């Protein structure tokens, strides 16, 4: 397996902002840009175990 990250950023991105004028508080959002794929199918070994 290969894990790839968008623009090399390996940590989640968390953003915050003040809430709307009529609501007290802070708004947060977070996201993590990554993908997984099978790199080389010949790198794996299928074995039934010891005889």
Backbone as a chain_set.jsonl record, in Angstrom:
{"seq": "XXXXXXXXXXXXXXXXXXXXXXXXXXXXXXXXXXXXXXXXXXXXXXXXXXX", "coords": {"N": [[0.83, -1.174, 0.0], [0.378, 2.275, -0.62], [0.475, 5.477, 0.732], [-0.538, 8.679, 0.001], [-0.134, 12.219, 0.247], [-1.738, 15.334, -0.158], [0.062, 17.928, -1.532], [2.142, 17.281, 0.177], [1.426, 17.592, 2.859], [1.077, 16.146, 5.885], [-0.5, 16.275, 8.129], [-3.733, 16.863, 9.653], [-5.81, 19.609, 8.583], [-6.995, 22.321, 10.37], [-9.389, 24.771, 10.699], [-10.575, 27.911, 11.948], [-13.114, 30.315, 12.786], [-14.918, 33.29, 13.689], [-18.318, 33.025, 14.796], [-21.518, 33.713, 13.176], [-23.011, 37.013, 13.401], [-25.348, 37.014, 14.972], [-25.044, 34.791, 16.56], [-23.395, 33.406, 19.303], [-20.029, 32.367, 19.737], [-17.508, 30.196, 18.279], [-16.646, 28.897, 15.106], [-15.491, 25.801, 13.822], [-13.671, 23.859, 11.444], [-12.399, 20.909, 9.983], [-10.114, 19.051, 7.924], [-8.581, 16.416, 6.023], [-6.416, 15.702, 3.571], [-5.754, 12.978, 1.745], [-4.707, 9.932, 0.11], [-4.964, 6.435, -0.776], [-3.395, 3.59, -2.241], [-2.659, 0.618, -4.135], [0.635, -0.214, -4.525], [2.734, -1.904, -5.784], [1.99, -4.858, -7.135], [3.554, -7.138, -7.247], [5.127, -7.061, -5.021], [4.025, -8.282, -2.824], [3.617, -11.409, -1.031], [2.096, -14.526, -1.337], [1.299, -17.005, 0.858], [0.741, -20.296, 2.136], [1.549, -21.034, 4.619], [3.455, -22.88, 7.135], [4.467, -26.226, 6.375]], "CA": [[0.0, 0.0, 0.0], [1.04, 3.571, -0.648], [-0.356, 6.585, 1.19], [-0.068, 9.938, -0.559], [-0.733, 13.395, 0.857], [-1.826, 16.489, -1.049], [1.114, 18.93, -1.309], [3.056, 16.809, 1.214], [0.948, 17.927, 4.204], [0.693, 14.885, 6.514], [-1.339, 16.519, 9.3], [-5.033, 17.44, 9.313], [-5.933, 21.061, 8.586], [-8.1, 22.788, 11.205], [-9.623, 26.196, 10.501], [-11.576, 28.463, 12.857], [-13.578, 31.662, 12.521], [-16.012, 33.71, 14.565], [-19.649, 32.664, 14.317], [-22.307, 34.826, 12.663], [-23.263, 38.093, 14.359], [-26.446, 36.693, 15.89], [-24.725, 33.555, 17.267], [-22.162, 33.478, 20.072], [-19.171, 31.201, 19.63], [-16.505, 30.05, 17.22], [-16.886, 27.749, 14.216], [-14.304, 25.061, 13.427], [-13.795, 22.779, 10.465], [-11.135, 20.209, 9.767], [-10.077, 18.109, 6.806], [-7.307, 15.713, 5.825], [-6.341, 15.314, 2.157], [-4.835, 11.87, 1.518], [-5.219, 8.855, -0.726], [-4.277, 5.151, -0.636], [-3.413, 2.802, -3.464], [-1.75, -0.529, -4.164], [1.804, 0.271, -5.248], [3.336, -2.907, -6.653], [1.355, -6.13, -6.8], [4.577, -8.181, -7.144], [5.843, -6.93, -3.748], [3.387, -9.141, -1.834], [3.844, -12.855, -1.142], [0.961, -15.337, -0.869], [1.852, -18.238, 1.427], [-0.211, -21.079, 2.913], [2.113, -21.258, 5.936], [4.391, -24.003, 7.285], [3.942, -27.555, 5.994]], "C": [[0.884, 1.249, 0.0], [0.035, 4.617, -0.18], [0.259, 7.864, 0.661], [-0.832, 11.095, 0.084], [-0.681, 14.554, -0.125], [-0.807, 17.54, -0.62], [2.037, 18.565, -0.154], [2.632, 17.109, 2.638], [0.385, 16.661, 4.849], [-0.19, 15.06, 7.748], [-2.678, 17.094, 8.87], [-4.984, 18.972, 9.377], [-7.169, 21.434, 9.395], [-8.205, 24.297, 11.032], [-10.689, 26.661, 11.478], [-11.915, 29.887, 12.435], [-14.661, 32.014, 13.532], [-17.339, 33.305, 13.944], [-20.354, 33.908, 13.77], [-22.62, 35.821, 13.773], [-24.33, 37.728, 15.379], [-26.223, 35.4, 16.675], [-23.407, 33.741, 18.025], [-21.338, 32.218, 19.842], [-18.18, 31.292, 18.492], [-16.859, 28.816, 16.407], [-15.541, 27.131, 13.843], [-14.65, 24.112, 12.287], [-12.41, 22.18, 10.271], [-11.244, 19.262, 8.592], [-8.671, 17.56, 6.655], [-7.297, 15.18, 4.396], [-5.294, 14.22, 1.971], [-5.5, 10.832, 0.628], [-4.379, 7.608, -0.526], [-4.414, 4.369, -1.933], [-2.48, 1.606, -3.291], [-0.585, -0.152, -5.067], [2.313, -0.767, -6.256], [2.784, -4.274, -6.267], [2.376, -7.258, -6.661], [5.336, -8.127, -5.805], [5.241, -7.824, -2.67], [3.67, -10.612, -2.087], [2.634, -13.58, -0.573], [1.526, -16.673, -0.405], [0.771, -18.947, 2.242], [0.3, -21.344, 4.315], [3.043, -22.465, 5.949], [3.697, -25.306, 6.919], [3.889, -28.485, 7.141]], "O": [[1.984, 1.258, 0.551], [-1.109, 4.642, -0.634], [1.451, 8.108, 0.852], [-2.01, 10.972, 0.419], [0.306, 14.731, -0.839], [-0.815, 17.987, 0.527], [2.654, 19.449, 0.44], [3.422, 16.896, 3.558], [-0.653, 16.154, 4.424], [-0.59, 14.065, 8.353], [-2.761, 17.747, 7.829], [-4.205, 19.546, 10.139], [-8.262, 20.926, 9.139], [-7.22, 25.016, 11.201], [-11.605, 25.907, 11.807], [-11.108, 30.574, 11.809], [-15.248, 31.131, 14.156], [-17.473, 33.248, 12.722], [-19.843, 35.021, 13.89], [-22.502, 35.496, 14.954], [-24.216, 38.103, 16.546], [-27.124, 34.954, 17.386], [-22.415, 34.184, 17.446], [-21.89, 31.121, 19.76], [-18.038, 32.324, 17.836], [-17.317, 27.812, 16.953], [-14.572, 27.844, 13.581], [-15.776, 23.626, 12.182], [-11.393, 22.864, 10.382], [-12.317, 18.736, 8.295], [-7.698, 18.166, 7.104], [-8.087, 14.3, 4.056], [-4.094, 14.487, 2.03], [-6.714, 10.86, 0.422], [-3.211, 7.7, -0.149], [-5.421, 4.474, -2.634], [-1.622, 1.594, -2.408], [-0.783, 0.188, -6.234], [2.312, -0.51, -7.46], [3.082, -4.785, -5.187], [2.08, -8.258, -6.006], [6.099, -9.039, -5.491], [5.911, -8.097, -1.674], [3.932, -11.016, -3.22], [2.194, -13.287, 0.539], [2.158, -17.389, -1.182], [-0.013, -18.309, 2.944], [-0.459, -21.845, 5.144], [3.38, -23.007, 4.896], [2.494, -25.466, 7.127], [3.474, -29.634, 6.986]]}, "num_chains": 1, "name": "protein.A"}
